Amino acid sequence: MKKKYTEIEDYGPLPMPDEETSILMACCDCGLVHWYALAEHKETNEHVILVIRDNRRTAQLRRHEYGELHRGKKWRLIRNE
């Protein structure tokens, strides 16, 4: 079964989207869902990565208490030094 959201490990690389596909990711702590897509800026013609929050999917995950914050676990910050 294909997973709905892209999973990455701590300190792991983020897979880059290409022009035909986008990446759907959910935060494992808070449940925010974002689309990552490669696009071309209309004014500068530069390639950029768009990050768009998906409010409906975020609301669905939070209703079902997805993520460590919703299950009573303490939030932690990991720094890569």
C-alpha positions as CSV (number, residue, x, y, z in Angstrom):
1,M,0.0,0.0,0.0
2,K,1.3,3.4,-1.0
3,K,1.7,5.9,1.9
4,K,-0.2,9.1,1.6
5,Y,2.5,11.4,3.0
6,T,6.3,11.4,2.3
7,E,8.3,10.3,5.3
8,I,11.8,11.6,6.1
9,E,14.0,10.8,9.1
10,D,15.7,13.4,11.4
11,Y,18.7,14.9,9.5
12,G,17.5,13.0,6.4
13,P,17.4,14.6,2.9
14,L,14.2,16.1,1.6
15,P,13.2,14.6,-1.8
16,M,12.9,17.3,-4.4
17,P,9.7,17.5,-6.5
18,D,10.0,17.6,-10.2
19,E,7.9,19.5,-12.7
20,E,5.3,16.8,-13.1
21,T,4.8,15.7,-9.4
22,S,4.5,17.4,-6.1
23,I,5.3,16.1,-2.6
24,L,2.7,15.9,0.2
25,M,4.2,16.0,3.7
26,A,2.7,16.0,7.2
27,C,4.6,17.2,10.3
28,C,4.9,14.3,12.7
29,D,4.7,16.7,15.7
30,C,1.8,19.1,15.0
31,G,0.1,17.5,12.0
32,L,0.4,20.4,9.5
33,V,0.2,19.2,5.9
34,H,2.0,20.9,3.1
35,W,2.4,20.4,-0.6
36,Y,5.9,21.0,-2.1
37,A,5.9,21.7,-5.8
38,L,8.5,22.9,-8.3
39,A,7.4,26.0,-10.3
40,E,8.7,28.8,-12.4
41,H,8.4,32.4,-11.2
42,K,6.5,34.3,-13.8
43,E,8.5,37.6,-13.5
44,T,12.0,36.3,-13.0
45,N,11.7,32.9,-14.8
46,E,13.6,31.3,-11.8
47,H,12.8,27.8,-10.6
48,V,11.3,28.0,-7.1
49,I,9.8,25.5,-4.7
50,L,6.3,26.4,-3.6
51,V,5.2,25.3,-0.2
52,I,1.4,25.4,0.2
53,R,-0.5,24.5,3.4
54,D,-3.4,22.1,2.9
55,N,-5.9,23.3,5.4
56,R,-8.4,20.5,4.9
57,R,-5.9,17.7,5.3
58,T,-4.4,19.4,8.3
59,A,-7.8,19.7,9.9
60,Q,-8.5,16.0,9.2
61,L,-5.2,14.9,10.9
62,R,-5.8,17.1,13.9
63,R,-9.4,15.8,14.3
64,H,-7.9,12.3,14.5
65,E,-5.1,13.5,16.9
66,Y,-2.3,12.8,14.5
67,G,1.2,13.8,15.8
68,E,3.1,13.6,19.0
69,L,1.7,17.0,20.3
70,H,-1.9,15.7,20.2
71,R,-1.0,12.5,22.0
72,G,0.5,14.3,25.0
73,K,4.2,13.8,24.1
74,K,6.5,16.7,24.7
75,W,7.8,18.6,21.7
76,R,11.5,18.5,21.0
77,L,13.8,20.6,18.8
78,I,16.6,18.8,17.0
79,R,19.5,21.0,15.9
80,N,22.0,20.0,13.3
81,E,25.3,21.7,14.4
